[in-house]
Amino acid sequence: MPYGKHAGWLIADLPGPYLAWFAREGFPEGELGTLLALMHEIDHNGLGELLTPLRGKVTP
């Protein structure tokens, strides 16, 4: 996330309530807005596990 309270966070790691706020107030224009809207849909529908393969192997 490039700005705001969650600046520096991966979009995939943003909390659901923050994504829901964007859904209510409006997503920003451009690619960032598209990605936030997509992440909101993934989060809202409980599909977060779809992102696991994209994160790569996690080492302890």
N, CA, C, O and CB atoms as a CASP TS submission, in Angstrom:
PFRMAT TS
TARGET T0000
AUTHOR 0000-0000-0000
METHOD Language model
MODEL 1
PARENT N/A
ATOM      1  N   MET     1       0.853  -1.167   0.000  1.00  0.00           N
ATOM      2  CA  MET     1       0.000   0.000   0.000  1.00  0.00           C
ATOM      3  C   MET     1       0.899   1.230   0.000  1.00  0.00           C
ATOM      4  O   MET     1       1.766   1.358   0.865  1.00  0.00           O
ATOM      5  CB  MET     1      -0.970  -0.002   1.222  1.00  0.00           C
ATOM      6  N   PRO     2       0.709   2.124  -0.942  1.00  0.00           N
ATOM      7  CA  PRO     2       1.643   3.247  -1.061  1.00  0.00           C
ATOM      8  C   PRO     2       1.402   4.409  -0.098  1.00  0.00           C
ATOM      9  O   PRO     2       2.270   5.271   0.041  1.00  0.00           O
ATOM     10  CB  PRO     2       1.592   3.764  -2.439  1.00  0.00           C
ATOM     11  N   TYR     3       0.252   4.454   0.568  1.00  0.00           N
ATOM     12  CA  TYR     3      -0.025   5.611   1.433  1.00  0.00           C
ATOM     13  C   TYR     3      -0.991   5.224   2.548  1.00  0.00           C
ATOM     14  O   TYR     3      -1.545   4.125   2.563  1.00  0.00           O
ATOM     15  CB  TYR     3      -0.607   6.785   0.608  1.00  0.00           C
ATOM     16  N   GLY     4      -1.175   6.151   3.474  1.00  0.00           N
ATOM     17  CA  GLY     4      -2.159   5.976   4.533  1.00  0.00           C
ATOM     18  C   GLY     4      -1.645   5.181   5.714  1.00  0.00           C
ATOM     19  O   GLY     4      -0.449   4.920   5.843  1.00  0.00           O
ATOM     20  N   LYS     5      -2.571   4.805   6.564  1.00  0.00           N
ATOM     21  CA  LYS     5      -2.276   4.087   7.798  1.00  0.00           C
ATOM     22  C   LYS     5      -1.496   2.801   7.548  1.00  0.00           C
ATOM     23  O   LYS     5      -0.683   2.392   8.377  1.00  0.00           O
ATOM     24  CB  LYS     5      -3.560   3.770   8.527  1.00  0.00           C
ATOM     25  N   HIS     6      -1.741   2.174   6.420  1.00  0.00           N
ATOM     26  CA  HIS     6      -1.110   0.887   6.103  1.00  0.00           C
ATOM     27  C   HIS     6      -0.034   1.019   5.025  1.00  0.00           C
ATOM     28  O   HIS     6       0.223   0.072   4.282  1.00  0.00           O
ATOM     29  CB  HIS     6      -2.168  -0.113   5.650  1.00  0.00           C
ATOM     30  N   ALA     7       0.584   2.175   4.942  1.00  0.00           N
ATOM     31  CA  ALA     7       1.654   2.388   3.962  1.00  0.00           C
ATOM     32  C   ALA     7       2.753   1.353   4.151  1.00  0.00           C
ATOM     33  O   ALA     7       3.188   1.093   5.273  1.00  0.00           O
ATOM     34  CB  ALA     7       2.235   3.814   4.085  1.00  0.00           C
ATOM     35  N   GLY     8       3.192   0.773   3.057  1.00  0.00           N
ATOM     36  CA  GLY     8       4.246  -0.233   3.091  1.00  0.00           C
ATOM     37  C   GLY     8       3.737  -1.666   3.202  1.00  0.00           C
ATOM     38  O   GLY     8       4.509  -2.608   3.025  1.00  0.00           O
ATOM     39  N   TRP     9       2.469  -1.844   3.487  1.00  0.00           N
ATOM     40  CA  TRP     9       1.896  -3.199   3.577  1.00  0.00           C
ATOM     41  C   TRP     9       1.661  -3.752   2.170  1.00  0.00           C
ATOM     42  O   TRP     9       1.406  -3.000   1.229  1.00  0.00           O
ATOM     43  CB  TRP     9       0.558  -3.188   4.389  1.00  0.00           C
ATOM     44  N   LEU    10       1.749  -5.062   2.046  1.00  0.00           N
ATOM     45  CA  LEU    10       1.305  -5.715   0.815  1.00  0.00           C
ATOM     46  C   LEU    10      -0.208  -5.578   0.729  1.00  0.00           C
ATOM     47  O   LEU    10      -0.897  -5.672   1.744  1.00  0.00           O
ATOM     48  CB  LEU    10       1.739  -7.222   0.772  1.00  0.00           C
ATOM     49  N   ILE    11      -0.721  -5.361  -0.456  1.00  0.00           N
ATOM     50  CA  ILE    11      -2.166  -5.228  -0.617  1.00  0.00           C
ATOM     51  C   ILE    11      -2.869  -6.493  -0.145  1.00  0.00           C
ATOM     52  O   ILE    11      -3.973  -6.423   0.396  1.00  0.00           O
ATOM     53  CB  ILE    11      -2.525  -4.933  -2.083  1.00  0.00           C
ATOM     54  N   ALA    12      -2.246  -7.637  -0.344  1.00  0.00           N
ATOM     55  CA  ALA    12      -2.830  -8.911   0.081  1.00  0.00           C
ATOM     56  C   ALA    12      -2.904  -9.039   1.600  1.00  0.00           C
ATOM     57  O   ALA    12      -3.631  -9.893   2.106  1.00  0.00           O
ATOM     58  CB  ALA    12      -2.024 -10.065  -0.487  1.00  0.00           C
ATOM     59  N   ASP    13      -2.166  -8.206   2.336  1.00  0.00           N
ATOM     60  CA  ASP    13      -2.159  -8.272   3.798  1.00  0.00           C
ATOM     61  C   ASP    13      -3.037  -7.210   4.456  1.00  0.00           C
ATOM     62  O   ASP    13      -3.107  -7.149   5.683  1.00  0.00           O
ATOM     63  CB  ASP    13      -0.750  -8.134   4.303  1.00  0.00           C
ATOM     64  N   LEU    14      -3.700  -6.383   3.673  1.00  0.00           N
ATOM     65  CA  LEU    14      -4.539  -5.342   4.254  1.00  0.00           C
ATOM     66  C   LEU    14      -5.723  -5.961   4.995  1.00  0.00           C
ATOM     67  O   LEU    14      -6.295  -6.945   4.527  1.00  0.00           O
ATOM     68  CB  LEU    14      -5.034  -4.376   3.163  1.00  0.00           C
ATOM     69  N   PRO    15      -6.093  -5.400   6.136  1.00  0.00           N
ATOM     70  CA  PRO    15      -7.211  -5.957   6.909  1.00  0.00           C
ATOM     71  C   PRO    15      -8.553  -5.761   6.209  1.00  0.00           C
ATOM     72  O   PRO    15      -8.773  -4.770   5.512  1.00  0.00           O
ATOM     73  CB  PRO    15      -7.260  -5.318   8.289  1.00  0.00           C
ATOM     74  N   GLY    16      -9.437  -6.723   6.409  1.00  0.00           N
ATOM     75  CA  GLY    16     -10.764  -6.701   5.802  1.00  0.00           C
ATOM     76  C   GLY    16     -11.541  -5.423   6.056  1.00  0.00           C
ATOM     77  O   GLY    16     -12.135  -4.883   5.123  1.00  0.00           O
ATOM     78  N   PRO    17     -11.562  -4.909   7.304  1.00  0.00           N
ATOM     79  CA  PRO    17     -12.314  -3.673   7.543  1.00  0.00           C
ATOM     80  C   PRO    17     -11.799  -2.472   6.734  1.00  0.00           C
ATOM     81  O   PRO    17     -12.579  -1.602   6.345  1.00  0.00           O
ATOM     82  CB  PRO    17     -12.271  -3.338   9.013  1.00  0.00           C
ATOM     83  N   TYR    18     -10.499  -2.431   6.489  1.00  0.00           N
ATOM     84  CA  TYR    18      -9.926  -1.356   5.679  1.00  0.00           C
ATOM     85  C   TYR    18     -10.394  -1.491   4.229  1.00  0.00           C
ATOM     86  O   TYR    18     -10.743  -0.497   3.592  1.00  0.00           O
ATOM     87  CB  TYR    18      -8.375  -1.378   5.754  1.00  0.00           C
ATOM     88  N   LEU    19     -10.402  -2.706   3.717  1.00  0.00           N
ATOM     89  CA  LEU    19     -10.886  -2.948   2.357  1.00  0.00           C
ATOM     90  C   LEU    19     -12.376  -2.634   2.250  1.00  0.00           C
ATOM     91  O   LEU    19     -12.828  -2.086   1.244  1.00  0.00           O
ATOM     92  CB  LEU    19     -10.620  -4.406   1.941  1.00  0.00           C
ATOM     93  N   ALA    20     -13.143  -2.982   3.295  1.00  0.00           N
ATOM     94  CA  ALA    20     -14.579  -2.692   3.307  1.00  0.00           C
ATOM     95  C   ALA    20     -14.819  -1.182   3.317  1.00  0.00           C
ATOM     96  O   ALA    20     -15.777  -0.704   2.710  1.00  0.00           O
ATOM     97  CB  ALA    20     -15.255  -3.352   4.530  1.00  0.00           C
ATOM     98  N   TRP    21     -13.952  -0.429   4.005  1.00  0.00           N
ATOM     99  CA  TRP    21     -14.076   1.025   4.017  1.00  0.00           C
ATOM    100  C   TRP    21     -13.927   1.575   2.598  1.00  0.00           C
ATOM    101  O   TRP    21     -14.701   2.434   2.175  1.00  0.00           O
ATOM    102  CB  TRP    21     -13.021   1.654   4.957  1.00  0.00           C
ATOM    103  N   PHE    22     -12.932   1.076   1.870  1.00  0.00           N
ATOM    104  CA  PHE    22     -12.757   1.501   0.482  1.00  0.00           C
ATOM    105  C   PHE    22     -13.987   1.140  -0.349  1.00  0.00           C
ATOM    106  O   PHE    22     -14.419   1.922  -1.195  1.00  0.00           O
ATOM    107  CB  PHE    22     -11.494   0.857  -0.124  1.00  0.00           C
ATOM    108  N   ALA    23     -14.547  -0.039  -0.108  1.00  0.00           N
ATOM    109  CA  ALA    23     -15.725  -0.461  -0.868  1.00  0.00           C
ATOM    110  C   ALA    23     -16.896   0.497  -0.620  1.00  0.00           C
ATOM    111  O   ALA    23     -17.661   0.787  -1.541  1.00  0.00           O
ATOM    112  CB  ALA    23     -16.125  -1.908  -0.489  1.00  0.00           C
ATOM    113  N   ARG    24     -17.039   0.983   0.599  1.00  0.00           N
ATOM    114  CA  ARG    24     -18.114   1.923   0.924  1.00  0.00           C
ATOM    115  C   ARG    24     -17.830   3.335   0.399  1.00  0.00           C
ATOM    116  O   ARG    24     -18.721   3.998  -0.133  1.00  0.00           O
ATOM    117  CB  ARG    24     -18.324   1.969   2.432  1.00  0.00           C
ATOM    118  N   GLU    25     -16.597   3.782   0.551  1.00  0.00           N
ATOM    119  CA  GLU    25     -16.235   5.164   0.233  1.00  0.00           C
ATOM    120  C   GLU    25     -15.786   5.367  -1.208  1.00  0.00           C
ATOM    121  O   GLU    25     -15.801   6.487  -1.718  1.00  0.00           O
ATOM    122  CB  GLU    25     -15.148   5.618   1.150  1.00  0.00           C
ATOM    123  N   GLY    26     -15.388   4.285  -1.856  1.00  0.00           N
ATOM    124  CA  GLY    26     -14.927   4.365  -3.237  1.00  0.00           C
ATOM    125  C   GLY    26     -13.450   4.024  -3.349  1.00  0.00           C
ATOM    126  O   GLY    26     -12.625   4.523  -2.584  1.00  0.00           O
ATOM    127  N   PHE    27     -13.130   3.179  -4.300  1.00  0.00           N
ATOM    128  CA  PHE    27     -11.746   2.796  -4.544  1.00  0.00           C
ATOM    129  C   PHE    27     -11.061   3.895  -5.346  1.00  0.00           C
ATOM    130  O   PHE    27     -11.712   4.591  -6.125  1.00  0.00           O
ATOM    131  CB  PHE    27     -11.665   1.435  -5.288  1.00  0.00           C
ATOM    132  N   PRO    28      -9.743   4.059  -5.160  1.00  0.00           N
ATOM    133  CA  PRO    28      -9.034   5.055  -5.966  1.00  0.00           C
ATOM    134  C   PRO    28      -9.023   4.660  -7.448  1.00  0.00           C
ATOM    135  O   PRO    28      -9.282   3.508  -7.796  1.00  0.00           O
ATOM    136  CB  PRO    28      -7.590   5.227  -5.453  1.00  0.00           C
ATOM    137  N   GLU    29      -8.728   5.608  -8.287  1.00  0.00           N
ATOM    138  CA  GLU    29      -8.638   5.358  -9.730  1.00  0.00           C
ATOM    139  C   GLU    29      -7.395   4.530 -10.045  1.00  0.00           C
ATOM    140  O   GLU    29      -6.456   4.470  -9.251  1.00  0.00           O
ATOM    141  CB  GLU    29      -8.609   6.693 -10.517  1.00  0.00           C
ATOM    142  N   GLY    30      -7.406   3.907 -11.190  1.00  0.00           N
ATOM    143  CA  GLY    30      -6.226   3.233 -11.711  1.00  0.00           C
ATOM    144  C   GLY    30      -5.997   1.834 -11.160  1.00  0.00           C
ATOM    145  O   GLY    30      -6.887   1.202 -10.592  1.00  0.00           O
ATOM    146  N   GLU    31      -4.769   1.383 -11.354  1.00  0.00           N
ATOM    147  CA  GLU    31      -4.396   0.022 -10.991  1.00  0.00           C
ATOM    148  C   GLU    31      -4.547  -0.246  -9.493  1.00  0.00           C
ATOM    149  O   GLU    31      -4.977  -1.329  -9.096  1.00  0.00           O
ATOM    150  CB  GLU    31      -2.971  -0.250 -11.418  1.00  0.00           C
ATOM    151  N   LEU    32      -4.199   0.727  -8.669  1.00  0.00           N
ATOM    152  CA  LEU    32      -4.326   0.542  -7.232  1.00  0.00           C
ATOM    153  C   LEU    32      -5.777   0.264  -6.845  1.00  0.00           C
ATOM    154  O   LEU    32      -6.049  -0.646  -6.062  1.00  0.00           O
ATOM    155  CB  LEU    32      -3.804   1.776  -6.488  1.00  0.00           C
ATOM    156  N   GLY    33      -6.692   1.030  -7.382  1.00  0.00           N
ATOM    157  CA  GLY    33      -8.107   0.822  -7.098  1.00  0.00           C
ATOM    158  C   GLY    33      -8.591  -0.542  -7.559  1.00  0.00           C
ATOM    159  O   GLY    33      -9.367  -1.202  -6.869  1.00  0.00           O
ATOM    160  N   THR    34      -8.128  -0.957  -8.727  1.00  0.00           N
ATOM    161  CA  THR    34      -8.494  -2.281  -9.251  1.00  0.00           C
ATOM    162  C   THR    34      -7.990  -3.380  -8.328  1.00  0.00           C
ATOM    163  O   THR    34      -8.718  -4.329  -8.035  1.00  0.00           O
ATOM    164  CB  THR    34      -7.927  -2.481 -10.669  1.00  0.00           C
ATOM    165  N   LEU    35      -6.747  -3.258  -7.868  1.00  0.00           N
ATOM    166  CA  LEU    35      -6.179  -4.271  -6.970  1.00  0.00           C
ATOM    167  C   LEU    35      -6.883  -4.282  -5.614  1.00  0.00           C
ATOM    168  O   LEU    35      -7.127  -5.348  -5.048  1.00  0.00           O
ATOM    169  CB  LEU    35      -4.680  -4.025  -6.775  1.00  0.00           C
ATOM    170  N   LEU    36      -7.205  -3.107  -5.097  1.00  0.00           N
ATOM    171  CA  LEU    36      -7.927  -3.045  -3.820  1.00  0.00           C
ATOM    172  C   LEU    36      -9.319  -3.664  -3.949  1.00  0.00           C
ATOM    173  O   LEU    36      -9.764  -4.381  -3.053  1.00  0.00           O
ATOM    174  CB  LEU    36      -8.039  -1.585  -3.335  1.00  0.00           C
ATOM    175  N   ALA    37     -10.002  -3.393  -5.052  1.00  0.00           N
ATOM    176  CA  ALA    37     -11.321  -3.977  -5.275  1.00  0.00           C
ATOM    177  C   ALA    37     -11.235  -5.499  -5.385  1.00  0.00           C
ATOM    178  O   ALA    37     -12.073  -6.215  -4.836  1.00  0.00           O
ATOM    179  CB  ALA    37     -11.956  -3.389  -6.540  1.00  0.00           C
ATOM    180  N   LEU    38     -10.232  -5.981  -6.089  1.00  0.00           N
ATOM    181  CA  LEU    38     -10.042  -7.425  -6.210  1.00  0.00           C
ATOM    182  C   LEU    38      -9.755  -8.045  -4.843  1.00  0.00           C
ATOM    183  O   LEU    38     -10.311  -9.089  -4.501  1.00  0.00           O
ATOM    184  CB  LEU    38      -8.893  -7.737  -7.191  1.00  0.00           C
ATOM    185  N   MET    39      -8.887  -7.400  -4.064  1.00  0.00           N
ATOM    186  CA  MET    39      -8.560  -7.926  -2.742  1.00  0.00           C
ATOM    187  C   MET    39      -9.786  -7.901  -1.831  1.00  0.00           C
ATOM    188  O   MET    39      -9.964  -8.798  -1.007  1.00  0.00           O
ATOM    189  CB  MET    39      -7.412  -7.120  -2.112  1.00  0.00           C
ATOM    190  N   HIS    40     -10.626  -6.887  -1.975  1.00  0.00           N
ATOM    191  CA  HIS    40     -11.865  -6.842  -1.196  1.00  0.00           C
ATOM    192  C   HIS    40     -12.753  -8.033  -1.536  1.00  0.00           C
ATOM    193  O   HIS    40     -13.307  -8.669  -0.639  1.00  0.00           O
ATOM    194  CB  HIS    40     -12.620  -5.525  -1.452  1.00  0.00           C
ATOM    195  N   GLU    41     -12.892  -8.336  -2.809  1.00  0.00           N
ATOM    196  CA  GLU    41     -13.711  -9.491  -3.221  1.00  0.00           C
ATOM    197  C   GLU    41     -13.141 -10.790  -2.666  1.00  0.00           C
ATOM    198  O   GLU    41     -13.883 -11.636  -2.166  1.00  0.00           O
ATOM    199  CB  GLU    41     -13.797  -9.572  -4.758  1.00  0.00           C
ATOM    200  N   ILE    42     -11.832 -10.944  -2.753  1.00  0.00           N
ATOM    201  CA  ILE    42     -11.184 -12.153  -2.232  1.00  0.00           C
ATOM    202  C   ILE    42     -11.427 -12.272  -0.736  1.00  0.00           C
ATOM    203  O   ILE    42     -11.799 -13.339  -0.247  1.00  0.00           O
ATOM    204  CB  ILE    42      -9.667 -12.136  -2.528  1.00  0.00           C
ATOM    205  N   ASP    43     -11.218 -11.177  -0.004  1.00  0.00           N
ATOM    206  CA  ASP    43     -11.403 -11.184   1.451  1.00  0.00           C
ATOM    207  C   ASP    43     -12.867 -11.406   1.821  1.00  0.00           C
ATOM    208  O   ASP    43     -13.175 -12.237   2.676  1.00  0.00           O
ATOM    209  CB  ASP    43     -10.903  -9.867   2.060  1.00  0.00           C
ATOM    210  N   HIS    44     -13.752 -10.677   1.188  1.00  0.00           N
ATOM    211  CA  HIS    44     -15.184 -10.746   1.507  1.00  0.00           C
ATOM    212  C   HIS    44     -15.750 -12.150   1.289  1.00  0.00           C
ATOM    213  O   HIS    44     -16.640 -12.589   2.017  1.00  0.00           O
ATOM    214  CB  HIS    44     -15.962  -9.739   0.655  1.00  0.00           C
ATOM    215  N   ASN    45     -15.231 -12.839   0.296  1.00  0.00           N
ATOM    216  CA  ASN    45     -15.732 -14.176  -0.015  1.00  0.00           C
ATOM    217  C   ASN    45     -14.918 -15.298   0.630  1.00  0.00           C
ATOM    218  O   ASN    45     -15.120 -16.472   0.317  1.00  0.00           O
ATOM    219  CB  ASN    45     -15.752 -14.368  -1.504  1.00  0.00           C
ATOM    220  N   GLY    46     -14.003 -14.943   1.523  1.00  0.00           N
ATOM    221  CA  GLY    46     -13.236 -15.950   2.251  1.00  0.00           C
ATOM    222  C   GLY    46     -12.302 -16.759   1.372  1.00  0.00           C
ATOM    223  O   GLY    46     -12.098 -17.948   1.616  1.00  0.00           O
ATOM    224  N   LEU    47     -11.738 -16.136   0.360  1.00  0.00           N
ATOM    225  CA  LEU    47     -10.896 -16.853  -0.596  1.00  0.00           C
ATOM    226  C   LEU    47      -9.415 -16.537  -0.438  1.00  0.00           C
ATOM    227  O   LEU    47      -8.647 -16.699  -1.386  1.00  0.00           O
ATOM    228  CB  LEU    47     -11.329 -16.528  -2.000  1.00  0.00           C
ATOM    229  N   GLY    48      -9.003 -16.089   0.742  1.00  0.00           N
ATOM    230  CA  GLY    48      -7.620 -15.700   0.982  1.00  0.00           C
ATOM    231  C   GLY    48      -6.611 -16.789   0.686  1.00  0.00           C
ATOM    232  O   GLY    48      -5.463 -16.496   0.354  1.00  0.00           O
ATOM    233  N   GLU    49      -7.022 -18.044   0.803  1.00  0.00           N
ATOM    234  CA  GLU    49      -6.105 -19.147   0.528  1.00  0.00           C
ATOM    235  C   GLU    49      -5.667 -19.181  -0.932  1.00  0.00           C
ATOM    236  O   GLU    49      -4.656 -19.805  -1.256  1.00  0.00           O
ATOM    237  CB  GLU    49      -6.754 -20.464   0.898  1.00  0.00           C
ATOM    238  N   LEU    50      -6.404 -18.529  -1.808  1.00  0.00           N
ATOM    239  CA  LEU    50      -5.997 -18.473  -3.214  1.00  0.00           C
ATOM    240  C   LEU    50      -4.656 -17.759  -3.380  1.00  0.00           C
ATOM    241  O   LEU    50      -3.956 -17.973  -4.369  1.00  0.00           O
ATOM    242  CB  LEU    50      -7.071 -17.769  -4.050  1.00  0.00           C
ATOM    243  N   LEU    51      -4.301 -16.919  -2.424  1.00  0.00           N
ATOM    244  CA  LEU    51      -3.065 -16.153  -2.512  1.00  0.00           C
ATOM    245  C   LEU    51      -1.852 -16.920  -2.014  1.00  0.00           C
ATOM    246  O   LEU    51      -0.721 -16.506  -2.269  1.00  0.00           O
ATOM    247  CB  LEU    51      -3.202 -14.881  -1.739  1.00  0.00           C
ATOM    248  N   THR    52      -2.054 -18.016  -1.317  1.00  0.00           N
ATOM    249  CA  THR    52      -0.945 -18.786  -0.743  1.00  0.00           C
ATOM    250  C   THR    52       0.092 -19.181  -1.784  1.00  0.00           C
ATOM    251  O   THR    52       1.281 -18.980  -1.535  1.00  0.00           O
ATOM    252  CB  THR    52      -1.475 -20.029  -0.065  1.00  0.00           C
ATOM    253  N   PRO    53      -0.283 -19.729  -2.932  1.00  0.00           N
ATOM    254  CA  PRO    53       0.744 -20.096  -3.922  1.00  0.00           C
ATOM    255  C   PRO    53       1.540 -18.895  -4.444  1.00  0.00           C
ATOM    256  O   PRO    53       2.687 -19.050  -4.863  1.00  0.00           O
ATOM    257  CB  PRO    53       0.094 -20.807  -5.092  1.00  0.00           C
ATOM    258  N   LEU    54       0.949 -17.721  -4.421  1.00  0.00           N
ATOM    259  CA  LEU    54       1.635 -16.528  -4.914  1.00  0.00           C
ATOM    260  C   LEU    54       2.673 -16.014  -3.918  1.00  0.00           C
ATOM    261  O   LEU    54       3.600 -15.297  -4.296  1.00  0.00           O
ATOM    262  CB  LEU    54       0.622 -15.431  -5.215  1.00  0.00           C
ATOM    263  N   ARG    55       2.519 -16.373  -2.673  1.00  0.00           N
ATOM    264  CA  ARG    55       3.437 -15.907  -1.640  1.00  0.00           C
ATOM    265  C   ARG    55       4.745 -16.691  -1.639  1.00  0.00           C
ATOM    266  O   ARG    55       5.741 -16.220  -1.091  1.00  0.00           O
ATOM    267  CB  ARG    55       2.778 -16.005  -0.279  1.00  0.00           C
ATOM    268  N   GLY    56       4.760 -17.854  -2.231  1.00  0.00           N
ATOM    269  CA  GLY    56       5.977 -18.673  -2.237  1.00  0.00           C
ATOM    270  C   GLY    56       6.111 -19.475  -0.965  1.00  0.00           C
ATOM    271  O   GLY    56       5.235 -19.455  -0.101  1.00  0.00           O
ATOM    272  N   LYS    57       7.196 -20.166  -0.865  1.00  0.00           N
ATOM    273  CA  LYS    57       7.429 -21.026   0.289  1.00  0.00           C
ATOM    274  C   LYS    57       7.830 -20.175   1.489  1.00  0.00           C
ATOM    275  O   LYS    57       8.730 -19.340   1.399  1.00  0.00           O
ATOM    276  CB  LYS    57       8.518 -22.081  -0.021  1.00  0.00           C
ATOM    277  N   VAL    58       7.159 -20.394   2.597  1.00  0.00           N
ATOM    278  CA  VAL    58       7.450 -19.654   3.824  1.00  0.00           C
ATOM    279  C   VAL    58       8.418 -20.477   4.653  1.00  0.00           C
ATOM    280  O   VAL    58       8.160 -21.645   4.947  1.00  0.00           O
ATOM    281  CB  VAL    58       6.146 -19.342   4.630  1.00  0.00           C
ATOM    282  N   THR    59       9.537 -19.862   5.031  1.00  0.00           N
ATOM    283  CA  THR    59      10.507 -20.571   5.873  1.00  0.00           C
ATOM    284  C   THR    59      10.403 -20.062   7.302  1.00  0.00           C
ATOM    285  O   THR    59      10.281 -18.858   7.530  1.00  0.00           O
ATOM    286  CB  THR    59      11.954 -20.391   5.333  1.00  0.00           C
ATOM    287  N   PRO    60      10.451 -20.979   8.265  1.00  0.00           N
ATOM    288  CA  PRO    60      10.324 -20.569   9.672  1.00  0.00           C
ATOM    289  C   PRO    60      11.505 -19.773  10.165  1.00  0.00           C
ATOM    290  O   PRO    60      11.533 -19.364  11.326  1.00  0.00           O
ATOM    291  CB  PRO    60      10.149 -21.771  10.545  1.00  0.00           C
TER
END
